[in-house]
Each structure stands twice: as structure tokens, then as C-alpha cells.
């Protein structure tokens, strides 16, 4: 009976019913908002409990993030843009002799062709994948101008742009198949390593194959170069072995991270100096240091959580200390479970979840951008990392953790000890992508003489 009365009232007084319903909805929304706010206030942010003597001087994840972000990154972005467009080269940072060996390697020496005259190859030469032409494409692109390499819907990605350009060279069979599936006419580009949004590449290697016999390397180069001038540029295109794969054939990858220094942080760094490294250079440092850490920790201001307040922690570091931390990584296996991000932490068993570091060094350099009345350029720290493979955000996590550990005055084997943590909270949040650059990819055994930073 009450239900019938409600229905009759709603028919007679629709405005009143709507008002009551709106009031009830508003009340429910306010209740949900209050509950959500209450849960947010009660949320506990768990920090990794370091046990070494420098744990009180080590930044939290938030402090590390803020320190890395508060940088003149635009100077680095502009420098990478000049390199991609061809106006500058890395020789400006390291000198001609250091970058001479990092140029494009000879394809004939790196990627062997399928042996002519082999009976097995002759039998297959006229059919299947053995009849296709495989092209190695080396491209340079400006990271901040794209949403990363991997093609994604409604995003401006490098792969999407390259494959659109390669659509002009697909064979008739593939073109017909794409048309039947109502898909755009695009090629398929394989790549040596996918880069994140904002990450620049100077010699990214990708490949494309087609069954057409009339495709010339110069045609591919012209198509890609005309797509986005100033943002992407083809370094070379060559026809290579049909068994070549840009990712699986690669022996090593070289990354460079340029970390800009703020005004006041620019001071001479002496790599290899025998003088003991000073790790803290702020006026807040109290007490003497031993092995880079505080001896009289009890004399420092401690907050309620048992650590320094954020303004008492050391904020400066030396490139010398970073270089020492890096050198301990050389010829070592690093696990993805600690230094990678956005990957399953359970992937911690077997060679595919480890990377072998061939070369790891840091040095000081100067960017060609005046920052004062004397026309001096921006001082930066350059970190070079060469390994057989890297996983998502791994280089950026390594760089951020290096800076954090150097500022805290940790031991030289601090990063190796972090691998025993089995927790990704033990490392710092990833450094900004604007500083990272994929320099080149190698397809022969890495030669230590072929390094940017000796």
C-alpha cells in the first residue's frame, strides 16, 4: 500500500520527488567523500628500513623525487634537440677522440650476411622469409617530442610514426590483408629497445622487411626524414641479413644520462683523485665524517620518526663519489627485482632477469648554454652505462639511487648491497626521463676502449 502511495505521489508531484532524490544523492556523495578523505589520512606510506650507518642521512622517496626534479632540465632537452637535428654532436661534451669510436659501426662487420652458396639457403632462397629484403634502420629522435617508442592508440609515438612511413614499402599481399581488416597501411618495425616517454635516442636500431624488390634504402630514409623534421632523423639505412633481429642480435646497449647542476653546485670535480671525498658540503653538516658518514650522529637534530628533518639532510654530492659507486658495478650482474620498475617483482630468477654491466662511469661536462654574464655553459654530470640489457626505467632508477647514496655518503659498494634488499623501496624513484639518452646499440663484443667516459 505504501509503495502505491509513493508512486501516486511521484506522479502528482514530480518536482518534489526530484528534489528529494537530488538531496539524497548529495548526502550520499558527501558521505563517500568524507570516507575517502578519512582513508587517505589514515594511509601509511611504508619506507624501506635501511640498517647501515648512513640511514639517517638518506633521502626519502619524496625528498629524492623533489631533489631530482628541481633542475634546469630544459637545458638538457635543448642540447639533445640540437644533436638530433644534427647541429651538435656528443663530441662537444667528451671531445672528438672519445666519441670517434661511438659512431655508426660498419654493418658488414657487425651483421653477417647469409652465406651465399649454402645448399640449405639456395633451396629456400625463392620462397618464404628467405625471399624478403630486411633493412636495418638507425634513427635519432627527440624524446620530449614523442610519447615513447611503443605504438599506442591516440598517442604520438616513434613506432607509430615510423611504421606509417614504412607503409609505402609494404608488399601487395600485406597491403591487401590490412585493407581487408580495415587497418591503416603501415609497415612493421622491430626495435632494439623500447624507450619511455621523454627519453631521447641518438642511434636507435630498428628493422623492417618486405617482399618487394624495388625498395631502396634511400627511399626509406627520405620517407622518415620528411615525416617530422627536427624531431626524428635517419642516420643510416642498409639492407642486412634476413636473420638479423635488432633486439635479439644485440650484444650491448649504451645509455647516457645528463644530470644538470644548479647554480652554486658547479665546482671542480677530480675523478681519480687520491684526496678523500667530501660528501656533505652544506652549512647544516654537524660533526665529523668517517668513511663518508657522520660519527656523532647523536649531536644532529633528529625528528620524531628517528631521522633528520628534510632540511638537515645533506643536499650536495660529488661526481667523484658517484664515479666510485659506479665503478663497483662493472663486471657485475644486477637484478631487475630491485632496480627495475613497472615489472613483476616475481621475475627474479634466471638470466633474463639480470643485466651484466660492462661499463659504468661518471664525469663532469659543460653544455653549450650560457648561464651567467661570463658566457659559461651549464655544468652537468654525465653518467655512462653499458650493459647487455636493461629493463623498464632501470637506468633512471640507478642514476637517482646513485645521487642519493653519494649525498648520504654511503659506502662504495652501497648499490651492490641494495640488491640484497629484495624490495624496490630500497632504491630511489626514477630520475626524470629528460636526462636519459640511448646512445647506440652494439652487435659485436663490447670493447672497453669504445667508451665515452674512460
MOPEZI-V496997 format. One record per pair of residues at least 12 apart in sequence whose ideal C-beta (glycine too) atoms are under 8 Angstrom apart, sorted by the first residue. I is the first residue (numbers start at 0). GAP is how many residues later the second one is. Records with the same first field share a line. If there is no record, write none. Layout:
I = GAP + GAP
//
This chain:
45 = 379
46 = 13 + 14 + 378
47 = 373 + 375 + 377 + 378
49 = 376
51 = 358 + 359 + 362 + 365
52 = 240 + 241 + 244
53 = 238 + 239 + 240 + 354 + 355 + 356
54 = 252
55 = 238 + 241 + 244 + 246 + 250 + 251 + 252
56 = 223 + 236 + 237 + 251 + 256 + 257 + 350 + 351 + 352
57 = 255 + 346 + 347 + 350 + 352
58 = 251 + 254 + 345 + 348 + 349 + 369
59 = 250
60 = 364 + 367 + 368
62 = 247 + 250
63 = 336 + 339 + 340 + 364 + 365
64 = 364
66 = 248 + 336
67 = 332 + 335 + 360 + 361 + 363 + 364
68 = 363
69 = 192
70 = 188 + 189 + 191 + 361
71 = 188 + 190 + 299 + 306
72 = 187 + 359 + 361 + 362
74 = 185 + 292 + 294 + 296 + 303
75 = 182 + 184 + 291 + 304 + 358 + 359
76 = 67 + 357
77 = 291
78 = 179 + 288 + 289 + 290
79 = 62 + 63 + 64 + 120 + 178 + 357
80 = 61 + 149
81 = 286
82 = 57 + 117 + 119
83 = 56 + 57 + 58 + 116 + 118 + 146 + 147 + 148 + 149
84 = 57 + 145 + 148
85 = 147
87 = 280
89 = 12 + 112 + 166 + 349 + 362
91 = 276
92 = 272 + 273 + 274 + 289 + 359
93 = 271 + 288 + 358 + 359
97 = 353 + 354 + 355 + 356
98 = 353
100 = 346 + 348 + 349
101 = 152 + 337 + 338 + 348 + 350
103 = 34 + 99 + 131 + 132 + 336
104 = 337 + 338 + 339
106 = 29 + 131 + 133
108 = 335
109 = 332 + 333 + 334
110 = 25 + 129 + 130 + 133 + 138 + 332
111 = 129
112 = 127 + 128
113 = 16 + 127 + 128 + 129
128 = 80 + 113
129 = 112
130 = 80
131 = 77 + 78 + 79 + 110
132 = 76 + 77 + 78 + 79 + 80 + 82 + 106
133 = 73 + 74 + 75 + 105 + 106 + 107 + 108 + 110
134 = 72 + 73 + 74 + 75 + 80 + 82 + 85 + 102 + 103 + 104 + 105
135 = 69 + 70 + 71 + 100 + 101 + 102 + 103 + 104 + 108 + 110
136 = 25 + 52 + 68 + 69 + 70 + 71 + 83 + 87 + 97 + 99 + 100
137 = 65 + 66 + 67 + 96 + 97 + 98 + 99
138 = 19 + 23 + 62 + 65 + 67 + 85 + 93 + 94 + 95 + 96
139 = 61 + 62 + 63 + 64 + 92 + 93 + 94 + 95
140 = 17 + 59 + 60 + 63 + 90 + 91 + 92
141 = 58 + 88 + 89 + 90
142 = 52 + 54 + 55 + 56 + 57 + 58 + 290 + 291 + 293 + 294
143 = 54 + 56 + 290
144 = 83 + 86 + 87
145 = 12 + 15 + 51 + 85
146 = 50
147 = 46 + 47 + 48 + 49 + 50 + 51
148 = 42 + 45 + 46 + 52 + 55
149 = 44
150 = 12
157 = 37 + 43 + 46 + 74
158 = 30 + 32
160 = 63 + 66 + 67 + 71
161 = 25 + 27 + 44 + 62 + 70
162 = 23 + 24 + 25 + 26
163 = 20 + 22 + 63
164 = 22 + 55 + 58 + 59 + 62
165 = 20 + 21 + 22 + 23 + 42 + 54 + 57
166 = 17 + 18 + 19 + 20
167 = 17 + 51 + 55
168 = 18 + 39 + 41 + 43 + 46 + 50 + 51 + 54
169 = 15 + 16 + 17 + 40 + 42
170 = 39 + 40 + 41
172 = 38
173 = 36
186 = 21 + 23
187 = 20 + 21
188 = 17 + 18 + 19
189 = 16 + 17 + 18 + 55 + 56 + 57
190 = 13 + 14 + 15 + 55 + 56
191 = 12 + 13 + 14 + 54 + 55 + 58 + 61 + 249
192 = 54 + 57 + 60 + 196 + 197 + 245 + 248
194 = 241 + 243
195 = 196 + 197 + 237 + 240
196 = 236
197 = 234 + 235 + 236 + 238
198 = 234 + 237 + 238 + 239
199 = 236 + 237 + 238
200 = 236 + 237
201 = 235 + 236 + 237 + 238
202 = 32 + 235 + 236 + 237 + 238
203 = 234 + 237
204 = 41 + 45 + 236
205 = 40
206 = 33 + 37 + 38 + 39
207 = 12
208 = 33
216 = 20 + 21 + 22
217 = 19
219 = 14 + 17
220 = 13 + 15 + 16
245 = 195
248 = 194
249 = 191 + 192 + 193
250 = 137 + 191 + 192 + 193 + 194 + 195
251 = 106 + 134 + 135 + 136 + 189 + 190 + 194
252 = 133 + 134 + 135 + 136 + 137 + 185 + 187 + 188 + 189
253 = 105 + 130 + 131 + 132 + 184 + 185 + 186 + 187 + 188 + 198
254 = 129 + 130 + 131 + 135 + 140 + 181 + 182 + 183 + 184
255 = 126 + 127 + 128 + 129 + 180 + 181 + 183 + 196
256 = 125 + 126 + 128 + 138 + 139 + 142 + 174 + 178 + 179 + 180
257 = 107 + 109 + 122 + 123 + 124 + 177 + 179
258 = 121 + 122 + 123 + 124 + 140 + 144 + 172 + 176
259 = 107 + 118 + 119 + 120 + 175
260 = 117 + 118 + 119 + 120
262 = 108 + 109
264 = 51 + 114
265 = 113
267 = 96
268 = 49 + 50 + 51 + 94 + 95
269 = 50
270 = 48 + 49 + 52 + 91 + 92
272 = 47
276 = 15 + 41 + 43 + 44 + 47
277 = 40
278 = 13 + 35 + 38 + 39 + 42 + 127 + 128 + 129 + 130
279 = 34 + 36 + 127 + 129
280 = 33 + 35
281 = 32 + 33 + 34
283 = 27 + 28 + 29 + 30
284 = 29
285 = 13 + 14
286 = 12 + 13
288 = 120
290 = 118 + 120
291 = 29 + 116 + 117 + 118 + 119
292 = 115 + 116 + 117
293 = 115
299 = 12
312 = 94 + 95
313 = 93 + 94 + 95
314 = 92
315 = 91
316 = 86 + 89 + 90
317 = 88
318 = 43 + 44 + 45 + 62
320 = 85 + 88
321 = 40 + 59 + 61 + 80 + 81 + 84
322 = 38 + 39 + 40
323 = 88
324 = 77 + 80 + 81 + 85 + 87 + 89 + 90
325 = 34 + 35 + 36 + 57 + 59 + 76
326 = 33 + 34 + 85
327 = 84 + 85 + 87 + 88
328 = 28 + 31 + 86 + 87
329 = 27 + 28 + 29 + 30
330 = 25 + 26 + 27
331 = 24 + 25 + 84
332 = 21 + 22 + 23 + 24
333 = 20 + 21 + 23 + 53 + 60 + 85
334 = 13 + 18 + 19 + 84
335 = 12 + 17 + 18 + 19 + 55 + 58
336 = 16 + 85 + 87
337 = 80 + 81 + 83 + 84 + 85 + 86 + 88 + 89
338 = 55 + 58 + 59 + 62 + 80 + 88
339 = 51 + 52 + 53 + 54 + 57 + 84
340 = 51 + 52 + 53 + 56 + 83 + 89
341 = 50 + 51
342 = 48 + 49
344 = 79
354 = 32 + 33 + 34 + 35 + 36 + 39
355 = 31 + 32
356 = 28 + 29 + 30
357 = 28 + 29 + 30 + 88 + 90
358 = 25 + 26 + 27 + 87 + 89 + 92
359 = 23 + 24 + 25 + 26
360 = 22 + 23 + 90 + 92 + 93
361 = 19 + 20 + 21 + 22 + 40 + 91
362 = 18 + 19 + 90
363 = 15 + 16 + 17 + 18
364 = 14 + 15 + 16 + 17
365 = 12 + 13 + 14
366 = 13
381 = 70 + 71
382 = 16 + 19
383 = 55 + 67 + 68 + 69
384 = 13
385 = 60 + 65
392 = 37
394 = 41
395 = 34 + 35 + 36 + 37 + 40
396 = 30 + 31 + 32 + 33 + 34
397 = 17
398 = 32 + 36 + 37
399 = 27 + 28 + 29 + 30 + 31
400 = 14 + 17 + 26 + 27
401 = 13
402 = 25 + 28
403 = 24
438 = 13
//
